Amino acid sequence: MDVALILLALLLIFVIVLLAKTVRIVPQARAGIVERFGKYRISLSAGLNVVVPFIDKVRYTIDLREQVVSFPPQPVITQDNLVVSIDTVIYFQVTDPVAATYEIANYIQAVEQLTMTTLRNIVGGMDLEGTLTSRDEINNRLRGVLDEATGKWGIRVNRVELKGIDPPPSIKDSMEKQMRADRDKRAQILTAEGGRQAAILTAEGEKQSSILSAEGDREALILRAQADRESSILRAQGEGQAILTVFQAIHDGNPDQSLLSYQYLQMMPKIAEGSANKVWIVPSEIGKALEGLGSTMNDLKGIPDKTDGVRQRVDMGSVETPEVGAAPGDADPERRRTSAAVEQAIAEAAAAANPNAGAKAGSPAPQTDVPDPTVAPGEVPPEEPPAPPQP
């Protein structure tokens, strides 16, 4: 009984081991390499697979996914004999598990060594500046060489990247100085161009401002000249009208010696108002002085010594339109009022010159207004000599 149980247990264990050797489970994206008596027999795909137990053996399990391998920095000499350190990153994928297993012993190490040798060959034909600025060119050439060499190994190189290119420290310092100098030069150039543009714009602005100022000054001078001309014309017209009015008033009033004496009396205070007049002497014989002044002024043309009344009005050729209802010849009512004021002033001057005539009622008129029969009409009588001054 015990022997039967032992045999049954051994049989159960054998069955379990047999099933384990027969059934093989391969993970996804992997491939199993089956060998029979040390020779390749078949490749197992992902999933459940059945092999012959104790005869077939799964020797390798190959990863079919894309793999990324980073290689450490390697020294590379450029064309200008400068040593730079370059580290690369390779992206590859196993496309043939059998070739990757039996064509190459260690495909990762093979890819690394092939990358280093190809990189030295490519960078050796380029200078430092070309190496630093031609990353894409180096990547494409390196990928082409690796893809061609690894195709027989069942590997496809998808991408090659240069992770870093490190020149020597002295070269780095020189490059920094050069870069700083280039940046300073560009900054100076930009500053100079900015200054030039600013100067050009400023000059153009000043030019436009000067042009506008000159045009404004010209227009202002023209307007000022026109205003001065019009002002001069109006002032001349006003002075002409004033002269005509005064001249017409003089002829309308027909002034005599009494009016001149009255005007002289009115001007005496104004003469005395001067700041340089410290002493003003009034002569005792003011009447005779006035009479002599009148006689002297009578000698002037147009001012007779004695008048025969109001003379005929002198027509000055006025073009003014007479007022509605005014008589012919009375073109300006203001002139009539002026003439009346002048006549009243003459009468007051005559009354002031002969105070005794106004004191006596019914006294005969002064004999000075009677014309001399010995003098022809229109002839100026001889001037009487002034009386000698009293001691």
KETORLUM-597474 format. One line per 10 residues: number of its first residue (from 1); for each residue z, x, y of N, C-alpha, C. Coordinates in steps of 0.2 Angstrom, whole numbers. Atoms other than C-alpha are relative to their C-alpha. Last residue first. Layout:
<atoms>
NUM) Z,X,Y,Z,X,Y,Z,X,Y  ...
</atoms>
This chain:
<atoms>
391) -4,-6,1,-90,46,1012,7,-2,-3  -6,0,-5,-101,31,1009,4,6,-1  -7,1,3,-117,35,1000,5,0,5  -4,-6,2,-133,33,1009,7,-1,-2  -5,-2,-5,-142,17,1007,3,6,-2  -7,2,1,-157,17,995,5,2,6  -4,-6,2,-174,18,1001,7,-2,0  -5,-1,-6,-183,1,1001,4,6,-2  -7,0,2,-197,1,988,4,2,6  -3,-7,0,-214,-4,995,7,0,-1
381) -3,-2,-7,-220,-21,990,3,7,-1  -7,-2,1,-231,-22,973,3,2,7  -1,-7,-2,-248,-30,976,8,1,0  1,-4,6,-252,-46,966,1,7,2  -2,2,7,-255,-56,981,-1,5,-5  5,3,3,-256,-45,997,2,-3,-7  2,-3,6,-241,-40,1006,-5,-4,-4  4,-6,-1,-239,-44,1024,-2,3,-6  7,2,-2,-234,-62,1020,-4,6,1  1,-3,-6,-219,-56,1010,-7,-1,2
371) 4,-5,0,-215,-69,996,-1,3,7  6,2,-4,-200,-79,998,-4,6,0  5,3,4,-188,-76,983,-6,-2,4  4,-5,4,-178,-63,992,-5,-3,-4  6,-2,-3,-174,-75,1006,-4,5,-4  1,-7,-2,-160,-83,996,-7,2,2  1,-5,6,-160,-102,995,-1,7,3  7,-2,1,-152,-111,1010,-1,5,-6  2,-6,-3,-134,-117,1008,-7,1,-2  6,2,-5,-132,-135,1003,-2,6,4
361) 5,5,3,-115,-131,995,-5,-1,6  2,4,-6,-108,-114,1000,-4,-6,-3  -6,2,-3,-100,-105,985,-1,-5,5  -3,6,4,-116,-104,975,6,-2,3  5,5,0,-125,-93,988,3,-6,-4  -1,4,-6,-109,-83,991,-5,-5,0  -6,5,1,-109,-77,972,1,-4,7  -1,3,-7,-127,-69,974,6,-5,-1  2,-5,-5,-129,-57,959,1,-3,7  -5,-5,0,-119,-68,947,-2,5,6
351) -6,2,-3,-129,-83,951,5,5,1  1,1,-7,-145,-74,948,6,-2,4  1,-7,-3,-139,-67,932,-1,-1,7  -7,-2,-1,-134,-85,927,0,7,3  -4,4,-5,-151,-91,931,7,2,1  2,-2,-6,-159,-77,921,3,-4,6  -4,-7,-1,-148,-80,906,-3,2,7  -8,1,-2,-153,-99,907,3,7,2  0,3,-7,-172,-94,908,7,-1,2  2,-5,-5,-170,-83,893,1,-2,7
341) -6,-5,-1,-161,-96,883,-1,5,5  -5,3,-4,-175,-108,887,6,4,1  2,0,-7,-188,-95,882,5,-4,4  -1,-6,-2,-179,-93,865,-2,1,8  -7,0,-1,-179,-112,862,2,7,3  -2,4,-6,-197,-112,865,7,0,1  2,-4,-7,-200,-97,854,2,-5,6  -5,-5,-1,-190,-106,840,-2,4,6  -6,3,-4,-201,-121,842,5,5,1  -7,-1,3,-216,-111,837,5,-3,4
331) 1,-1,8,-235,-116,839,7,1,-3  -7,-2,2,-232,-124,856,0,1,-7  -2,-6,-4,-250,-122,863,7,1,-2  4,-6,1,-254,-140,858,2,6,4  5,-1,-5,-239,-151,859,-5,6,-1  -1,-5,-6,-228,-153,844,-7,0,4  -2,3,-6,-229,-169,833,1,5,6  3,7,-1,-230,-160,817,3,-3,6  -4,5,3,-225,-142,819,-3,-7,1  -5,3,-4,-238,-129,824,3,-6,-4
321) 2,7,0,-246,-119,810,5,-4,5  -5,4,2,-244,-100,813,-2,-8,1  3,4,5,-259,-90,815,4,-5,-3  -4,2,6,-253,-82,831,-4,-5,-4  4,1,6,-266,-75,842,4,-2,-6  0,-6,4,-254,-67,855,-4,-1,-7  1,2,7,-258,-81,868,-1,7,-4  5,-4,3,-250,-76,884,0,-2,-7  -2,-2,7,-241,-91,892,-6,5,-2  3,4,5,-246,-93,911,2,4,-7
311) 7,-1,0,-233,-86,923,-3,-4,-6  2,-1,7,-217,-94,927,-7,1,-1  -1,5,5,-213,-93,945,-2,2,-7  1,6,-3,-220,-83,959,1,-6,-5  4,4,4,-212,-67,954,-1,-7,4  -1,7,-1,-205,-53,964,-5,-4,-4  -7,0,-4,-203,-35,960,2,-7,1  1,0,-7,-217,-36,946,7,0,3  -6,3,-3,-214,-30,928,0,0,7  -2,7,3,-231,-28,919,6,-3,2
301) 6,5,0,-234,-10,923,3,-6,-4  3,0,7,-218,-1,927,-5,-5,0  6,-4,0,-215,1,946,-3,0,-7  6,5,-3,-203,-14,945,-6,4,0  4,4,5,-192,-3,934,-5,-4,2  3,-5,5,-188,9,948,-4,-3,-5  6,-2,-4,-185,-6,960,-4,5,-4  5,5,0,-173,-13,947,-7,2,3  3,0,7,-164,3,945,-5,-5,-1  5,-5,1,-163,4,964,-3,1,-7
291) 6,1,-4,-156,-13,965,-5,5,-1  4,4,4,-144,-9,951,-6,-2,4  3,-4,6,-138,6,960,-4,-4,-4  6,-4,-2,-137,-4,976,-3,4,-6  6,5,-1,-126,-17,967,-6,4,3  3,3,6,-115,-4,959,-6,-4,1  6,4,-2,-111,5,975,-4,-3,-6  -2,6,-5,-94,10,970,-5,-4,2  1,-1,-7,-101,20,955,2,-6,4  3,6,-3,-92,17,938,-2,1,7
281) -1,1,-8,-87,34,931,-4,-6,1  6,5,-3,-85,35,912,2,-2,7  -1,3,-7,-74,50,905,-6,-4,2  -8,0,-2,-72,55,887,1,-3,6  -1,2,-7,-90,50,881,8,0,1  1,-5,-4,-93,59,865,2,-1,7  -6,-4,1,-86,45,854,0,6,4  1,-6,3,-99,33,862,6,5,-1  -3,0,6,-92,16,867,-2,7,-4  -7,-3,0,-96,19,885,3,0,-7
271) 1,-7,-1,-115,16,882,7,3,0  3,-3,6,-111,-1,874,-1,8,1  -5,-1,5,-100,-6,888,-2,4,-6  -5,-5,-3,-114,-2,901,6,1,-5  1,-7,3,-128,-11,891,6,5,1  -1,1,7,-123,-29,897,0,7,-4  -7,1,0,-123,-23,915,3,-1,-7  -3,-6,-1,-140,-16,913,8,-1,-1  0,-4,6,-146,-32,905,3,7,1  -4,4,5,-140,-42,920,0,4,-6
261) -7,-2,-2,-148,-29,932,5,-3,-5  -1,-7,1,-164,-31,923,7,2,1  -1,-1,7,-163,-50,924,1,7,-3  -7,2,2,-160,-49,942,1,0,-7  -5,-5,-1,-175,-38,945,7,-2,-2  0,-3,-7,-187,-50,938,5,5,0  -6,-3,-2,-192,-56,920,-1,3,7  2,-3,-6,-207,-68,917,6,3,3  -6,0,-5,-197,-78,904,-2,3,6  -2,7,-2,-213,-83,894,6,0,5
251) 6,3,-4,-220,-65,895,2,-7,2  0,-3,-7,-203,-58,889,-5,-3,5  -6,3,-4,-202,-71,875,1,4,7  1,7,-2,-219,-67,869,5,-3,4  6,-1,-5,-216,-48,868,-1,-7,3  -4,-2,-6,-199,-52,859,-5,1,6  -5,5,-3,-208,-63,847,3,2,6  4,6,-3,-223,-52,844,5,-5,4  2,-3,-7,-211,-37,842,-4,-5,3  -6,-1,-5,-201,-47,829,-3,3,7
241) -2,7,-2,-217,-53,820,5,1,5  5,3,-4,-223,-35,819,1,-7,3  -1,-3,-6,-206,-29,813,-6,-2,5  -6,3,-4,-207,-42,800,1,3,6  2,7,-3,-225,-38,795,6,-3,4  5,-1,-5,-220,-19,794,-2,-7,3  -4,-3,-6,-205,-23,784,-4,0,6  -4,5,-2,-215,-34,772,4,2,6  4,5,-3,-228,-21,770,4,-5,3  2,-3,-6,-215,-7,768,-5,-5,3
231) -6,0,-5,-206,-18,755,-2,3,7  -1,7,-2,-223,-21,746,6,-1,5  6,2,-4,-227,-3,746,1,-7,2  0,-3,-7,-209,2,741,-6,-2,4  -6,3,-3,-209,-11,726,0,3,8  2,7,-2,-226,-5,721,5,-3,4  5,-1,-6,-220,13,722,-3,-7,2  -4,-2,-6,-204,8,712,-5,1,6  -3,6,-3,-215,-1,699,4,1,6  5,5,-2,-226,14,697,3,-6,3
221) 3,-2,-6,-212,26,696,-5,-5,3  -5,1,-5,-203,15,683,-2,3,7  0,7,-2,-219,14,673,5,-1,6  7,2,-4,-221,33,674,0,-7,2  -1,-3,-7,-202,36,670,-7,-2,4  -5,4,-4,-203,24,655,0,2,7  3,7,-2,-219,32,649,4,-4,4  5,-1,-5,-211,49,651,-3,-6,1  -3,-1,-7,-195,43,642,-5,1,5  -2,6,-3,-206,36,628,4,0,6
211) 6,4,-2,-215,52,626,2,-7,2  3,-3,-6,-199,62,626,-6,-4,3  -4,1,-5,-191,51,613,-3,2,7  1,7,-1,-206,52,602,4,-2,6  7,1,-2,-206,71,603,-1,-8,2  0,-2,-7,-187,71,601,-7,-1,3  -4,5,-4,-189,61,585,1,2,8  4,6,-1,-203,72,579,4,-6,4  5,-1,-5,-193,87,582,-4,-6,2  -3,0,-6,-178,80,573,-5,1,6
201) -1,7,-3,-189,75,559,4,0,6  6,4,-2,-196,92,558,1,-7,2  3,-2,-6,-179,100,559,-7,-3,2  -4,3,-6,-172,89,546,-2,2,7  1,7,-1,-186,93,534,4,-3,6  6,1,-3,-184,111,537,-2,-7,1  0,-1,-7,-166,110,534,-6,0,4  -4,5,-3,-168,101,518,0,1,8  5,6,-1,-181,113,513,3,-6,3  5,-1,-5,-169,127,517,-5,-5,0
191) -3,0,-6,-155,119,507,-5,2,6  -1,7,-1,-166,115,492,3,0,7  7,3,-1,-172,133,492,1,-7,2  2,-3,-7,-154,140,494,-7,-3,2  -4,3,-5,-148,128,480,-2,3,7  3,7,-1,-163,134,469,4,-4,5  6,0,-3,-158,152,472,-3,-7,1  -1,-2,-8,-140,149,469,-7,0,3  -2,6,-3,-145,140,452,2,1,8  6,5,0,-156,154,447,3,-6,4
181) 4,-3,-5,-142,167,451,-6,-5,1  -4,1,-6,-129,157,441,-5,2,6  0,7,-2,-141,156,427,3,-2,6  6,2,-2,-144,174,428,-1,-7,1  2,-3,-7,-126,178,429,-7,-2,2  -3,4,-5,-123,166,414,-1,3,7  4,7,-1,-137,174,404,4,-4,5  6,-1,-3,-129,192,407,-4,-7,2  -2,-1,-7,-112,186,402,-6,1,4  -2,6,-3,-120,178,386,2,1,7
171) 6,4,-1,-129,194,382,2,-7,4  3,-3,-5,-113,204,383,-7,-4,3  -3,2,-6,-105,191,372,-3,4,6  -5,-5,-1,-119,193,359,4,-2,6  2,-7,-2,-130,178,356,6,4,1  -5,-4,-4,-124,162,347,-2,7,1  3,-7,-1,-137,150,340,5,3,5  -2,-4,-5,-129,134,333,-3,7,0  -6,3,-3,-132,119,322,3,4,6  -4,-6,-2,-150,123,318,6,-2,4
161) -3,0,-7,-156,108,309,4,6,1  -3,-7,-2,-167,106,294,2,0,7  -1,-2,-7,-173,89,287,4,6,0  1,5,-5,-179,80,272,0,3,7  -4,-1,-6,-180,94,259,-2,-4,6  4,2,-6,-186,87,243,5,1,6  -4,2,-6,-179,94,227,-5,-1,6  -2,7,0,-187,94,209,5,-2,6  -7,0,2,-186,113,208,2,-8,-1  0,-1,7,-205,114,209,7,0,-3
151) 3,6,4,-204,106,226,0,1,-7  -5,4,4,-191,118,232,-3,-5,-3  -3,-4,5,-203,131,239,4,-3,-5  5,-3,5,-215,120,248,4,4,-5  2,6,4,-200,109,256,-6,3,-5  -5,2,5,-191,125,261,-3,-5,-4  0,-6,5,-207,133,270,5,-3,-6  7,0,4,-211,116,279,1,6,-6  1,6,5,-193,113,284,-6,1,-4  -5,-1,6,-191,131,291,0,-6,-5
141) 3,-6,4,-207,129,302,5,1,-6  6,3,4,-201,111,308,-3,6,-5  -2,5,5,-184,117,312,-6,-2,-4  -3,-3,6,-190,133,321,2,-5,-5  5,-4,3,-202,123,332,3,4,-6  5,5,4,-189,110,336,-5,4,-4  -4,3,6,-176,124,341,-5,-5,-4  5,2,4,-188,133,353,3,-3,-7  3,6,-3,-178,136,369,-5,-3,-5  -4,5,-3,-165,147,362,-3,-6,2
131) -5,2,5,-176,157,351,4,-6,2  4,4,4,-190,159,364,5,-3,-5  1,6,-4,-176,166,376,-5,-5,-4  -7,4,-1,-170,178,363,-2,-7,4  -5,-3,-4,-188,184,358,6,-5,1  -1,3,-6,-198,177,343,6,4,4  6,0,-4,-206,185,328,1,-3,7  2,-7,-1,-189,190,320,-6,0,4  -3,-2,-6,-184,171,322,-2,8,2  2,4,-6,-196,165,309,3,3,7
121) 7,-2,-1,-193,179,296,-3,-4,6  1,-6,-3,-175,178,298,-7,2,1  -2,0,-7,-175,159,296,0,7,3  5,3,-4,-185,161,280,2,0,8  6,-5,0,-173,173,272,-6,-3,5  -2,-6,-4,-158,163,277,-6,4,1  -1,2,-7,-165,146,271,1,6,5  7,1,-3,-171,153,255,0,-1,7  3,-7,-1,-153,160,252,-8,-1,2  -3,-4,-5,-146,143,255,-3,7,1
111) 2,3,-6,-158,133,245,3,4,6  7,-2,-1,-156,144,230,-2,-2,7  0,-7,-2,-137,142,232,-7,3,1  -3,0,-7,-139,123,232,0,8,2  5,2,-5,-152,124,217,3,0,7  -4,3,-6,-140,133,206,-5,-1,6  -7,0,2,-148,137,189,4,-3,5  -4,-4,-4,-166,132,193,7,0,-2  5,-5,-3,-180,125,183,4,5,4  3,-6,4,-169,117,170,-4,5,3
101) -5,-2,5,-157,105,179,-3,6,-4  -5,-3,-3,-167,102,195,5,3,-5  1,-6,-3,-182,100,185,5,4,4  1,-5,5,-174,87,174,-2,7,3  -6,-3,3,-166,78,188,-2,5,-5  1,-1,7,-183,76,198,6,3,-4  5,5,2,-181,69,215,-2,0,-7  3,-2,7,-165,78,220,-5,-6,-2  -1,6,5,-162,75,239,-4,2,-6  5,0,6,-161,87,254,2,-5,-5
91) 0,7,3,-153,88,271,-5,0,-5  6,2,5,-150,106,276,2,-7,-2  -2,5,4,-138,112,291,-6,-3,-4  5,5,1,-140,129,299,3,-6,-4  -2,4,6,-129,142,306,-4,-6,0  3,7,1,-137,155,317,3,-3,-6  -3,4,6,-128,171,324,-3,-7,0  -2,6,-2,-139,182,336,3,-3,-7  -3,3,6,-142,200,335,3,-6,3  -7,3,-1,-154,206,349,2,-3,-6
81) -6,-4,3,-168,218,345,7,-2,2  -3,-4,-5,-181,210,357,6,4,-2  5,-5,-1,-190,202,342,2,5,5  6,2,-4,-174,194,337,-5,5,1  3,-5,-6,-162,200,324,-6,-3,3  7,-1,-1,-152,187,314,-2,4,5  3,-4,-6,-134,187,309,-8,0,-1  3,-6,2,-129,172,298,-3,4,5  5,-4,-4,-118,158,302,-2,6,-3  -3,-4,-5,-111,148,287,-4,4,5
71) 0,-7,2,-122,135,278,4,4,6  0,-5,-6,-120,117,280,2,7,-2  -3,-6,2,-126,106,265,0,4,7  0,-4,-7,-130,88,267,4,6,-2  -6,-4,-1,-135,78,251,-1,4,7  1,-5,-5,-147,63,249,6,4,2  -1,2,-8,-142,53,234,-2,6,4  7,1,-3,-149,57,216,0,-2,7  -1,5,-5,-133,65,209,-7,-1,4  3,-2,-6,-136,73,192,0,-5,6
61) 1,7,-4,-125,70,177,-2,3,7  -1,0,-7,-127,85,165,-1,-7,3  -2,-7,-2,-125,88,146,1,0,7  2,0,-7,-125,70,139,2,6,3  -6,-1,-4,-125,73,120,-2,0,8  2,0,-8,-136,66,107,6,2,4  6,-4,0,-131,71,88,-3,1,8  -1,-6,3,-113,66,86,-7,4,0  -6,-3,0,-117,48,91,0,7,-4  -2,-1,7,-135,43,94,7,4,0
51) 3,-6,3,-136,36,111,2,1,-7  -2,-1,7,-134,19,119,-3,7,-2  5,-4,4,-135,17,138,4,1,-7  -3,-1,7,-125,5,150,-6,3,-4  -1,6,4,-130,7,169,3,2,-7  -6,3,-1,-139,20,179,1,-6,-4  0,3,-7,-153,29,171,7,-3,1  -4,6,0,-151,41,156,0,-3,7  -5,1,-6,-163,55,155,2,-7,0  1,6,-4,-170,59,137,4,0,6
41) 3,5,4,-171,73,124,-2,-6,5  0,6,-4,-168,90,131,-3,-6,-4  7,1,-3,-164,102,118,0,-6,4  1,-5,-5,-146,109,113,-7,-1,4  -1,-6,3,-145,99,97,-2,6,5  -1,0,8,-151,84,105,0,6,-3  3,-5,4,-149,84,124,2,-1,-7  -2,0,7,-146,70,136,-4,5,-4  4,-4,4,-147,72,155,2,1,-7  -3,-4,6,-139,58,164,-5,4,-4
31) 4,-1,6,-145,52,181,3,4,-5  -1,-6,4,-135,46,196,-5,-1,-6  3,-5,-4,-138,33,210,1,7,-3  6,2,-4,-127,20,201,-2,7,4  -1,3,-6,-115,27,188,-6,-1,4  2,-4,-5,-120,30,170,1,-3,7  1,3,-6,-111,22,156,-1,5,6  -1,-4,-6,-113,29,139,-2,-4,6  1,3,-6,-111,20,122,2,4,6  6,4,0,-113,29,106,-2,-3,7
21) 6,-4,0,-100,42,107,-7,-3,1  0,-4,-6,-87,30,112,-5,5,1  2,4,-6,-92,18,99,0,4,7  7,1,1,-90,31,86,-3,-4,6  3,-6,-2,-73,36,92,-8,-1,0  -1,0,-7,-67,18,91,-4,6,3  4,5,-4,-75,16,74,1,1,7  7,-2,0,-67,32,68,-5,-5,3  1,-5,-5,-50,26,74,-7,3,0  0,3,-7,-52,10,65,0,5,5
11) 6,3,-1,-56,19,49,-1,-3,7  5,-5,-1,-42,30,50,-6,-3,2  -1,-3,-7,-30,16,53,-5,5,1  2,5,-5,-37,7,38,1,2,7  7,0,0,-35,22,27,-3,-4,5  2,-6,-3,-17,24,32,-8,0,1  -1,0,-7,-14,6,28,-2,6,4  5,4,-2,-22,8,11,1,-1,8  7,-4,0,-12,23,7,-5,-4,3  0,-5,-6,4,14,12,-6,4,1
1) 0,4,-6,0,0,0,0,4,6
</atoms>
